[in-house]
Amino acid sequence: MSGRKRKKAKGPAWYEAPWLTGVLLLAFAVYAGLSLTGESGPLHQVITGDTSGQLFPADNPGGPVGSVLNVALRLVFGGLWCWAFPILLGVTGLGYLFKRGFITRGFMLKASALWLVSATWLAQPDGPFDLAGAVGLGGVTGFWIARGFHGMFGIWG
């Protein structure tokens, strides 16, 4: 037994390496940010069912996939918070690259609550914005939560 060489323990495979996750998250964050620089169509069409305008413009810097990503992020998070998604992805990717977690669970819970409250306030019926502005800034999520609170508690409820 003394003449045999022992096998050295290998590290994780290249596809399990944390730096690869960090690089991919950073690349997706840059692409999402690039896609958000383009214009989106009239987002209130999703609520009203109007099909007169083009919801997914063809001249998005991210291409056709970037146009869909742009509209999806603006509909879900609203125009005010849509930039938080690529920023959080980029910070998480940097955390994987430097082997440190920059974003904590407590921060994410506080940011989620702030997002929902601000998006809902911006999208209130009879609030500070018309339908196009309310859906554009608050997103569909804020719009429907605001409509639910309006139905239960009345105006500015």
N, C-alpha and C positions, 0 to 999 in steps of 0.2 A: 504494500500500500504506500510506502514512502516514495516509491519511484514514480507514481502517477501524478500527473498535473491535474489539479482541480479546475473545473470550469469556472470562469469568472461570471459573476452575476451581471447580466446585461440590464441596462436601463429600459425604460418604456420604448415601445416601437415609435418610429417617427410620426405616425399618425395619432399617437396618444400624447405627444409632447405638448405641454402647456403653451409654449411659444407659438406653435402653429395655430392654436385656438385664438391667441392674441392677434396674430397677423390677419387671420380671416375675419375676426370681429372688427379690426381697424379698417380692413378693405371694404367690408359691408357698410361701416359707418360713413366712410368717405363717399361711397356710391349713393347711399341714402341722402346724404347732405347735398351731393351734386344733383340728385333728382329733385330735391325740394327747391332748388333755385329756379326751376322752370315754373311756368304758370299752370294753374289747374283750371278746369272748366268751371262753370257755375255749379257749385256744390249743392245749392238748394234744389236742384233738379231731382236729387235722390228723394227728398221729402215730398215735393209737389207732383212728381211723376212726369214733368214736362220734358220733352225730348227735342226741343228746338235748338239747343246749343250743343257743342261738342264737349262732353265731360272729360275725355282723355285727349288732350292736345298732342299732335304728332311732333311738335318741335321741341320736346323736352330734351335737355342735355343728357339725360340718362337713357334715351331711346324709348321704345315702346314699353319696356318693362319699368323703366324709371317713371314714365307717365302714370302707370297703374300704381306704382309704389307711392308716388306723390299724392295722388288722389286718395289712396287708402289711408295714408298717415294723416292727411288733413281731415278726412271724414271721421276717423277714430279719435284722434287727439285734439283736433281743432287747429286753426291757424296760429293760435298763440302758443300751443304746446307741441306742435309737430316737430320742432327742432330739438326737443328734449330727447327723442328716441335716438337719433344718430349720436348725440353727445354722450348719452348714457352707454351706448354700445362702444364708443371710442374709449371712454374712461374704463369700462370693463376690460376691453382689449389691452389697454396699457397695464392694467392690473395683472393680467395673465402674462404679459411680456416681462414685467419686473417682479413677478412672483409675490405680489402684494395685492390685497383686496382694498380698493379705494372706496367702493360703495358698500355700505352696510345695509342690513335689513331694515333697521330703524329709519335710515334716510329714505329708502324706497317707500316705506309705509307713509311717511310724512309727505313725500313728493306726490304719491298717488292721491292722498286726501286733498292736497292743495290743487292738483289737477282737476279732480272731480268737482270741487267746490267752485273754482274759478270758471271752469267750462260751463257749469250749470248756471252760474250767475250771468255769464255773458249771453247765454241762449234763452233767457226768460221770455215768455210771450208778453207783449206790451212792455218790454224792457227797453234798454238803451239802444238796441239795434233792430233793424227790420229783419225779415226772414232770411235774406241772403247774407247779411252781416252776422246774424245769430248763428247760422249753420257754418259760415266761414270761420268765425272765431271760436265758437264753442264745440264744433263738430257735431256729428249725429248723436254721439253719446251724451254730450251735454244738452243737446236739444231735447231728446226724449226724457232724460231725467228731469229737466226743467218743466216739461209738459206734465209729467207725473206729479210733481210737487204743486204745479199750478192747479191741476185738477183736484188735488186733495185739500190744499190750504188757501187757494185763491191767489189773487195777484200779489206778486212779490213775496209769496209764501215760502 
